[in-house]
C-alpha cells in the first residue's frame, strides 16, 4: 500500500565554486560541506614552476587537479552539490563538464591576485551562467572596498559582490544564499519579461 506520507525527493542544485589559483576554492567547499569533502589535490612540484604563479600565495603546497566536491542539505526540499573547479588554465578543459546543469557559480576573488578572477568571470558571462563574486578576506584582511573590486573587475551592476572568509562556515553559506537569491531574482525578472506588463 502506498505511503502518502513518504517524503518527496529533494531538488538537486548544482553550484560551481571557481576562481583563480589559490583563491580558496578547496577551503570553501570543505568548510561548508556537511560531508567529508572529496578533494583531488596533488602536491606542487618543480614541474609546475613555469606554469603556476605563486606570487602572493608562496606558502601554497598543493593544487586541485580535477575538482572538489561537497554537499549541503536544505531541509527536506533541496540538496546543494558543490563542485570546486581547478584554478590553473591547463585544467580549464574540465570546466565544460563540471558546468553542465549548474544553477550558478561563486567566483572567489583574492585581492592579492585580482586579475586571476577574470577568466572565471569571462567563462560564466559567455555561457550566461549566473554568478556572484565573493572576495575572500584572508586572515580578516580586507584590502579593497566592494565598489573598488566591482570597478576593477568591470562587473555588470546586477552581479552581487560580497565579502567572505572561506574558512568560516557561516560566511561561506551566506555566499551561497546570496547566489541562490540572485538566481531567483533573475528567474523572476525573466518570467516577468516573458509575460509582459499589462497596458
Protein Blocks (a to p, Z undefined) as FASTA:
>chain_A
ZZfkbccdddddddddeddehilpmmmmmmmpmbdcddddddddfklmmmmccehilmpc
bdcfkbccddddehjlbccddddddfbfklmmmmmmmmgopabdcddddfklmmlmmmmm
mmmmmnopacddddddehhiafbcfklmmmmnopafklccddddfkbmklmmmmmmmmmm
mmmmmmmmmmmmmnopaZZ
